[in-house]
Amino acid sequence: DHKTIEQNVKEEILNKNGFLFSEPRFLLIEELREPAIYFSILKAIAFGRARLNEIVQETGISDPHKVNKYLSVLRELRIVKREVPITEDKPHKSRKGIYLLADPFFRFWFRYVLPHMSYLEEGDLNYVWKEKIKPSLNSFTGFIFEDICLQRLKNLNRKNVLPFKARSIGRWWNNKEEIDIVAYDNQQSFIFGECKWKNKKVGLNELYDLERKADTFFNVKQKYFALFSKSGFSKELKNLSSQRKDILLFD
């Protein structure tokens, strides 16, 4: 299949006769009693409103308890997942929880299809692709790339080929910084990982930035830095990584 991404998206998802155009809508209308409210919540999350108060603001549902109830239903259906920073001791009690759409296709549909339904019903696929999808597709794909890198590190951990056996692997953030991947064990060894989905090689600057973010963590015995890149690495970074055992490069 040598079709471009653009052709595939237009034919399968944006075209109103396409197989995937109405799929999420049908699934949810069958499962849920008040689809319009759920749709507004899912759309808010798809546009990156990840915290409860942001979802409340975006949807205009004034009662956070109500929104919480709807989110619980969506989590039971595995449409939405709640994540907390990987280092949190009691995840279910953490106030740092964020909400994400579990499935990349749902993320795409609620971000790009549902909001532009009127154009798509009229068959104006080119406008939606050119004006609404293409400009932000790279950052959308970057988020999926993060998921893939996270999975890759988990697989390597399962095969025992990382510098140590990690007990927990996931995303981490506080109110100032975020790190795409943090893995750690009980002995205070840490891997800090950053995933770069861009068309130029990752270089020393990205490494230095990751090292700076890792300074947020105190009493770490051993630090490793993992960089994942869509477009490879600069010569300088490769040279440095051949001299330093604590740099791991994945492309």
C-alpha positions as CSV (number, residue, x, y, z in Angstrom):
1,D,0.0,0.0,0.0
2,H,1.9,3.0,-1.3
3,K,-0.8,5.6,-0.4
4,T,0.4,8.7,1.5
5,I,-0.8,9.5,5.0
6,E,-2.9,12.3,3.4
7,Q,-4.7,9.9,1.0
8,N,-5.3,7.3,3.8
9,V,-6.7,9.9,6.2
10,K,-8.9,11.4,3.6
11,E,-10.3,8.1,2.3
12,E,-10.7,6.2,5.5
13,I,-11.4,8.9,8.1
14,L,-12.5,12.2,6.6
15,N,-14.6,10.9,3.8
16,K,-18.2,10.5,5.1
17,N,-18.5,7.2,3.4
18,G,-15.1,6.0,4.8
19,F,-15.0,3.1,7.1
20,L,-13.8,5.1,10.1
21,F,-15.7,8.3,9.7
22,S,-18.5,7.4,12.1
23,E,-17.0,4.6,14.0
24,P,-16.4,6.4,17.4
25,R,-19.8,8.0,17.2
26,F,-21.6,4.7,16.7
27,L,-19.6,3.0,19.5
28,L,-20.3,5.7,22.0
29,I,-23.9,6.2,21.2
30,E,-24.5,2.5,21.8
31,E,-22.6,2.5,25.1
32,L,-23.6,5.9,26.7
33,R,-26.8,7.5,27.8
34,E,-25.8,11.1,27.3
35,P,-23.5,11.1,24.3
36,A,-23.4,14.9,23.8
37,I,-21.9,15.5,27.3
38,Y,-19.4,12.6,26.9
39,F,-18.4,14.0,23.4
40,S,-17.7,17.4,24.9
41,I,-15.5,15.9,27.6
42,L,-13.6,13.7,25.0
43,K,-13.1,16.7,22.7
44,A,-11.7,18.7,25.6
45,I,-9.2,16.0,26.4
46,A,-8.3,15.5,22.7
47,F,-7.4,19.2,22.6
48,G,-5.0,18.7,25.5
49,R,-7.2,19.8,28.4
50,A,-5.8,17.1,30.7
51,R,-6.6,18.3,34.2
52,L,-10.0,18.1,35.9
53,N,-10.4,21.8,36.3
54,E,-9.4,22.4,32.6
55,I,-12.0,19.9,31.5
56,V,-14.6,21.6,33.7
57,Q,-13.8,25.0,32.1
58,E,-13.7,23.7,28.6
59,T,-17.0,21.8,28.7
60,G,-18.9,24.4,30.7
61,I,-20.3,21.7,33.0
62,S,-20.1,23.6,36.3
63,D,-20.0,20.7,38.7
64,P,-16.6,19.0,39.0
65,H,-18.2,16.0,40.8
66,K,-20.4,15.5,37.8
67,V,-17.5,15.6,35.4
68,N,-15.7,13.2,37.6
69,K,-18.6,10.7,37.3
70,Y,-18.5,10.9,33.5
71,L,-14.8,10.4,33.6
72,S,-15.2,7.3,35.7
73,V,-17.6,5.8,33.2
74,L,-15.1,6.6,30.3
75,R,-12.3,5.0,32.3
76,E,-14.4,1.9,32.9
77,L,-14.9,1.7,29.2
78,R,-11.2,2.2,28.7
79,I,-11.7,5.1,26.4
80,V,-10.0,7.5,28.9
81,K,-7.0,6.7,31.1
82,R,-5.7,8.7,34.1
83,E,-2.0,9.1,34.6
84,V,0.0,10.5,37.5
85,P,3.8,11.2,37.6
86,I,5.5,7.8,37.8
87,T,7.2,8.7,41.1
88,E,3.9,9.3,43.0
89,D,3.5,7.0,46.1
90,K,-0.3,6.8,46.1
91,P,-1.4,7.2,42.5
92,H,-5.2,7.0,43.2
93,K,-4.9,9.8,45.8
94,S,-2.5,12.0,43.8
95,R,-3.8,15.5,42.9
96,K,-1.4,15.6,39.9
97,G,-3.6,13.2,37.8
98,I,-4.2,14.0,34.2
99,Y,-6.6,12.5,31.7
100,L,-5.7,11.2,28.3
101,L,-7.6,9.4,25.5
102,A,-6.3,5.8,25.6
103,D,-6.6,5.1,21.9
104,P,-4.6,7.2,19.3
105,F,-7.4,6.9,16.8
106,F,-10.0,8.3,19.3
107,R,-7.5,11.1,19.9
108,F,-7.4,11.9,16.2
109,W,-11.1,11.6,15.7
110,F,-12.1,13.9,18.6
111,R,-9.5,16.4,17.7
112,Y,-9.9,16.5,13.9
113,V,-13.1,14.9,12.8
114,L,-15.8,15.8,15.3
115,P,-15.0,19.6,15.5
116,H,-15.1,19.9,11.7
117,M,-18.1,17.6,11.0
118,S,-20.0,20.3,9.1
119,Y,-17.2,20.7,6.5
120,L,-16.7,16.9,6.2
121,E,-20.5,16.3,5.7
122,E,-20.2,18.7,2.8
123,G,-17.3,16.8,1.4
124,D,-14.8,19.6,2.0
125,L,-11.9,17.2,2.9
126,N,-9.1,19.3,1.4
127,Y,-9.9,22.3,3.6
128,V,-10.0,20.2,6.8
129,W,-6.7,18.4,5.9
130,K,-4.8,21.6,4.8
131,E,-6.1,24.1,7.4
132,K,-7.0,22.0,10.4
133,I,-4.9,18.8,10.4
134,K,-1.6,19.4,8.6
135,P,-0.4,22.3,10.7
136,S,-0.5,20.4,13.9
137,L,0.0,16.8,12.7
138,N,3.6,16.8,13.7
139,S,3.0,17.6,17.4
140,F,0.0,15.1,17.4
141,T,2.3,12.4,16.0
142,G,5.0,13.4,18.5
143,F,2.7,12.4,21.3
144,I,2.1,8.9,19.8
145,F,5.9,8.6,19.3
146,E,6.3,9.1,23.1
147,D,4.0,6.2,23.7
148,I,6.0,4.0,21.3
149,C,9.3,4.9,23.0
150,L,7.8,4.2,26.4
151,Q,6.7,0.8,25.2
152,R,10.1,0.1,23.7
153,L,11.8,0.9,27.0
154,K,9.4,-1.4,28.9
155,N,10.1,-4.2,26.4
156,L,13.9,-3.8,26.9
157,N,13.3,-3.8,30.6
158,R,11.4,-7.1,30.3
159,K,14.3,-8.6,28.4
160,N,16.8,-7.4,31.1
161,V,19.0,-5.4,28.6
162,L,18.8,-2.0,30.3
163,P,21.7,-0.9,32.7
164,F,19.5,-2.1,35.6
165,K,16.1,-3.7,36.1
166,A,13.5,-0.9,36.5
167,R,10.7,-1.3,38.9
168,S,8.6,1.5,37.4
169,I,8.6,3.2,34.0
170,G,6.4,6.1,32.9
171,R,6.0,9.8,32.4
172,W,7.0,12.4,35.0
173,W,6.1,16.0,35.5
174,N,5.8,18.7,38.2
175,N,4.5,22.2,37.8
176,K,7.7,23.4,36.1
177,E,9.2,20.5,34.1
178,E,8.2,17.4,32.3
179,I,10.2,14.4,31.3
180,D,8.9,12.0,28.7
181,I,10.2,8.9,30.3
182,V,11.5,8.1,33.8
183,A,12.5,4.6,34.9
184,Y,13.9,3.7,38.3
185,D,14.6,0.8,40.7
186,N,14.7,0.5,44.5
187,Q,18.4,1.3,44.6
188,Q,18.0,4.9,43.4
189,S,19.2,4.2,39.8
190,F,17.3,6.3,37.2
191,I,16.9,6.5,33.5
192,F,15.7,9.8,32.2
193,G,14.4,9.7,28.6
194,E,13.4,12.3,26.0
195,C,11.6,11.5,22.7
196,K,12.2,13.8,19.7
197,W,9.9,13.5,16.7
198,K,11.4,16.0,14.3
199,N,13.2,16.1,11.0
200,K,16.6,17.1,12.3
201,K,19.2,15.1,14.2
202,V,19.1,15.2,17.9
203,G,22.3,16.7,19.3
204,L,24.2,17.8,22.5
205,N,21.6,20.5,23.3
206,E,18.9,18.0,23.8
207,L,21.2,15.9,26.1
208,Y,22.1,19.0,28.1
209,D,18.5,20.0,28.5
210,L,17.6,16.5,29.7
211,E,20.5,16.5,32.2
212,R,19.3,19.9,33.5
213,K,15.8,18.5,34.0
214,A,17.2,15.4,35.8
215,D,18.7,17.7,38.4
216,T,15.2,18.1,39.8
217,F,15.7,14.7,41.3
218,F,17.7,14.5,44.5
219,N,19.4,11.5,46.1
220,V,19.8,9.7,42.8
221,K,22.7,7.2,43.0
222,Q,23.1,6.6,39.3
223,K,21.7,8.5,36.3
224,Y,21.4,7.3,32.7
225,F,20.1,9.5,29.8
226,A,18.1,7.9,27.0
227,L,17.4,9.9,23.8
228,F,14.9,8.6,21.2
229,S,15.0,10.3,17.8
230,K,13.0,10.0,14.6
231,S,15.9,11.4,12.6
232,G,19.1,10.1,14.2
233,F,21.8,11.8,16.1
234,S,24.6,14.4,15.5
235,K,28.2,13.2,15.2
236,E,29.1,15.1,18.4
237,L,26.4,13.3,20.4
238,K,27.4,9.9,19.0
239,N,31.1,10.6,19.9
240,L,30.2,11.6,23.4
241,S,27.9,8.5,23.9
242,S,30.8,6.2,22.9
243,Q,32.9,7.8,25.7
244,R,30.1,7.8,28.3
245,K,28.3,4.7,29.6
246,D,25.4,6.7,30.9
247,I,24.1,7.9,27.5
248,L,21.7,5.5,25.6
249,L,20.7,6.4,22.0
250,F,17.7,4.9,20.2
251,D,16.6,5.7,16.7
